[in-house]
């Protein structure tokens, strides 16, 4: 029987500006590498990083909740000049965070195999 995936809770933010800057840079690189570099990618990365850090500063450390916050708040962003959507951005942020924690995002949890 399948087991539910346990929540991933990040440690409290220690250096918000450093974390925001790192996430913005990492997401911007991911956006540029995934398709083609676009000017709007920097704006998207900046907005997503701001949302992420604001929620972290408000005490939210559950990665799932942070991803939902990004989806919700990025819905007001105009993605017409981009290949991406709020869901792609939130998923990319999740992957970037998971990879930084050493968690493989490719093939799921293979502990039972």
LINRASUL-V82463 format. One record per residue. N is the residue number from 1. RES is the residue in one small letter. PHI is phi in radians with two decimals (* if undefined). OMEGA is omega in whole degrees, -180 to 180 (none if undefined). Layout:
n=(N | N)
res=(RES | RES)
phi=(PHI | PHI)
omega=(OMEGA | OMEGA)
This chain:
n=(1 | 2 | 3 | 4 | 5 | 6 | 7 | 8 | 9 | 10 | 11 | 12 | 13 | 14 | 15 | 16 | 17 | 18 | 19 | 20 | 21 | 22 | 23 | 24 | 25 | 26 | 27 | 28 | 29 | 30 | 31 | 32 | 33 | 34 | 35 | 36 | 37 | 38 | 39 | 40 | 41 | 42 | 43 | 44 | 45 | 46 | 47 | 48 | 49 | 50 | 51 | 52 | 53 | 54 | 55 | 56 | 57 | 58 | 59 | 60 | 61 | 62 | 63 | 64 | 65 | 66 | 67 | 68 | 69 | 70 | 71 | 72 | 73 | 74 | 75 | 76 | 77 | 78 | 79 | 80 | 81 | 82 | 83 | 84 | 85 | 86 | 87 | 88 | 89 | 90 | 91 | 92 | 93 | 94 | 95 | 96 | 97 | 98 | 99 | 100 | 101 | 102 | 103 | 104 | 105 | 106 | 107 | 108 | 109 | 110 | 111 | 112 | 113)
res=(x | x | x | x | x | x | x | x | x | x | x | x | x | x | x | x | x | x | x | x | x | x | x | x | x | x | x | x | x | x | x | x | x | x | x | x | x | x | x | x | x | x | x | x | x | x | x | x | x | x | x | x | x | x | x | x | x | x | x | x | x | x | x | x | x | x | x | x | x | x | x | x | x | x | x | x | x | x | x | x | x | x | x | x | x | x | x | x | x | x | x | x | x | x | x | x | x | x | x | x | x | x | x | x | x | x | x | x | x | x | x | x | x)
phi=(* | -1.23 | -1.82 | -1.11 | -1.34 | -1.19 | -1.14 | -1.85 | -1.92 | -1.40 | -1.16 | -0.96 | -1.17 | -1.81 | -2.31 | -1.02 | -1.17 | -1.13 | -1.13 | -1.07 | -1.10 | -1.09 | -1.14 | -1.03 | -1.12 | -1.12 | -1.17 | -1.03 | -1.08 | -1.07 | -1.05 | -1.16 | -1.44 | -1.20 | -2.16 | -2.24 | -1.08 | -2.29 | -1.04 | -1.18 | -1.04 | -1.13 | -1.12 | -1.08 | -1.08 | -1.11 | -1.11 | -1.11 | -1.14 | -1.11 | -1.06 | -1.00 | -1.21 | -1.04 | -1.19 | -1.08 | -1.17 | -1.42 | 1.76 | -1.46 | -2.14 | -1.34 | -1.06 | -1.05 | -1.18 | -1.14 | -1.12 | -1.10 | -1.09 | -1.14 | -0.99 | -1.09 | -1.35 | -1.37 | -1.09 | -1.48 | -1.40 | -1.50 | -1.59 | -1.08 | -1.72 | -2.41 | -1.41 | -1.78 | -2.36 | -1.06 | -1.23 | -1.10 | -1.17 | -1.08 | -1.14 | -1.13 | -1.05 | -1.02 | -1.06 | -1.09 | -1.14 | -1.06 | -1.10 | -1.16 | -1.58 | 1.42 | -1.74 | -1.22 | -1.75 | -1.33 | -2.12 | 1.38 | -1.58 | -1.83 | -1.14 | -1.56 | -1.68)
omega=(179 | 177 | 177 | 178 | 179 | 179 | 175 | -178 | -180 | 174 | 178 | -179 | 179 | -179 | -173 | -178 | 178 | 179 | 179 | -179 | 179 | -179 | 179 | -179 | -179 | 179 | 179 | 178 | 180 | -180 | -179 | -177 | -175 | 177 | 176 | 177 | 177 | 179 | -177 | -179 | 179 | 178 | 179 | -179 | 179 | -179 | -179 | 179 | 178 | 179 | -178 | -177 | 179 | 179 | 176 | 180 | 177 | 175 | 180 | -179 | 177 | -175 | 178 | 179 | 178 | 178 | 178 | 178 | 179 | 178 | -176 | -176 | 179 | 177 | 180 | 180 | 179 | -178 | -177 | -179 | -174 | 173 | -168 | 175 | 179 | 179 | 178 | -180 | -180 | 178 | 178 | 177 | 179 | 179 | 180 | 180 | -180 | 179 | 179 | 178 | -180 | -180 | -179 | -179 | -174 | -164 | 178 | -177 | -178 | -177 | -177 | -177 | none)
